[in-house]
Amino acid sequence: MPTISQALAEGSRHLNAAGVEQELLTAGLLLRHVMGVDRTYLLTRPEEQIAEVAYHAYLALVERRAAGEPLQYLTGHQEFYGLDFVVTPAVLIPRPETEFLIEQVTRLVRESKEDSPLIVDVGTGSGCIAVTLAVRLPAARLIATDASRAALEVARTNSERHCVRERIEFIDGDLLEPLSVRGLEGAVDLLASNPPYVEDESRELLQREVREWEPPGALFGGPGGVEFYRRLLADGLKYLKPGGYLVIEIGHGQLDSITDMAIRSSWELVDAIADLQGIPRTLTFRKPSEPGCRFVSPVD
């Protein structure tokens, strides 16, 4: 059987030939996963031979990654906001951009000084938003909805891993429909969502590992990618308290179309936060405290 260094070299060559970037790092992550060891172990024992079962399991994972399967689905894990999340092909892989949404929701809740605010994560997927907020906001009550039961199972698993299961209610249903069943009209302090926002017509422009492996229902938002925003803006007012917030993640180039939808209703645009590349990524809307309030755009 090969040594650790030989296995890493072999895996790196195969990944590089398949066009996988950071091939040595990827090979190391896959080998650590099958061996159940950390990075230091690989670095300090390069001449140690690998058990036959582990070696063949490693080669199988290398082959799958070379074929385009995302690394996170192979290892079953993804870090988000300093927390480790279980991920499966049933859920979208958490992205760093969504951490801007976490920061905004956390700020709004802390500034509100509500004793026990009710936050709803609409389309929770892996649960990365709901679970992270539950960890950061120990006084908050949370509801997480998703139309996919398989996704909800992953989210529940992640809530248990981070010891917040008792503070999150997971409800199967499409967008805001589960809130109607619970009779939560006018009862929610904050709605948060990272909905599907890739436009249907851009399917072929996505990276292969995204297009072929991540769940389409968590990716595509109809023509222009705005169908789910249309529904959130139309229905969200019904469930928020006066002065309550809707915080959403958006895709590249969607700022104008989404704010145009809001300007035709009574939402107030409070904030538009750009990511590290300067792309508007997180929008915050507020339900007016007084009926008939006019839409206001943020100050540059």
Rosetta blueprint (number, residue, H / E / L):
1 M L
2 P L
3 T E
4 I H
5 S H
6 Q H
7 A H
8 L H
9 A H
10 E H
11 G H
12 S H
13 R H
14 H H
15 L H
16 N H
17 A H
18 A L
19 G L
20 V L
21 E L
22 Q L
23 E H
24 L H
25 L H
26 T H
27 A H
28 G H
29 L H
30 L H
31 L H
32 R H
33 H H
34 V H
35 M H
36 G L
37 V L
38 D L
39 R H
40 T H
41 Y H
42 L H
43 L H
44 T H
45 R L
46 P L
47 E L
48 E L
49 Q E
50 I L
51 A L
52 E H
53 V H
54 A H
55 Y H
56 H H
57 A H
58 Y H
59 L H
60 A H
61 L H
62 V H
63 E H
64 R H
65 R H
66 A H
67 A L
68 G L
69 E L
70 P L
71 L H
72 Q H
73 Y H
74 L H
75 T H
76 G L
77 H E
78 Q E
79 E E
80 F E
81 Y L
82 G L
83 L E
84 D E
85 F E
86 V E
87 V L
88 T L
89 P L
90 A L
91 V L
92 L L
93 I L
94 P L
95 R L
96 P H
97 E H
98 T H
99 E H
100 F H
101 L H
102 I H
103 E H
104 Q H
105 V H
106 T H
107 R H
108 L H
109 V H
110 R H
111 E H
112 S H
113 K L
114 E L
115 D L
116 S L
117 P L
118 L E
119 I E
120 V E
121 D E
122 V E
123 G L
124 T L
125 G L
126 S L
127 G L
128 C H
129 I H
130 A H
131 V H
132 T H
133 L H
134 A H
135 V H
136 R H
137 L L
138 P L
139 A L
140 A L
141 R E
142 L E
143 I E
144 A E
145 T E
146 D E
147 A L
148 S L
149 R H
150 A H
151 A H
152 L H
153 E H
154 V H
155 A H
156 R H
157 T H
158 N H
159 S H
160 E H
161 R H
162 H L
163 C L
164 V L
165 R H
166 E H
167 R H
168 I E
169 E E
170 F E
171 I E
172 D E
173 G L
174 D L
175 L L
176 L L
177 E H
178 P H
179 L H
180 S H
181 V H
182 R L
183 G L
184 L L
185 E L
186 G L
187 A L
188 V E
189 D E
190 L E
191 L E
192 A E
193 S E
194 N L
195 P L
196 P L
197 Y L
198 V E
199 E L
200 D H
201 E H
202 S H
203 R H
204 E H
205 L H
206 L L
207 Q L
208 R H
209 E H
210 V H
211 R H
212 E H
213 W H
214 E L
215 P L
216 P H
217 G H
218 A H
219 L L
220 F E
221 G L
222 G L
223 P H
224 G H
225 G H
226 V L
227 E H
228 F H
229 Y H
230 R H
231 R H
232 L H
233 L H
234 A H
235 D H
236 G H
237 L H
238 K H
239 Y H
240 L E
241 K E
242 P E
243 G E
244 G E
245 Y E
246 L E
247 V E
248 I E
249 E E
250 I L
251 G L
252 H L
253 G L
254 Q L
255 L H
256 D H
257 S H
258 I H
259 T H
260 D H
261 M H
262 A H
263 I H
264 R L
265 S L
266 S L
267 W L
268 E E
269 L E
270 V E
271 D E
272 A E
273 I E
274 A E
275 D L
276 L L
277 Q L
278 G L
279 I L
280 P E
281 R E
282 T E
283 L E
284 T E
285 F E
286 R E
287 K L
288 P L
289 S L
290 E L
291 P L
292 G L
293 C L
294 R L
295 F L
296 V L
297 S L
298 P L
299 V L
300 D L
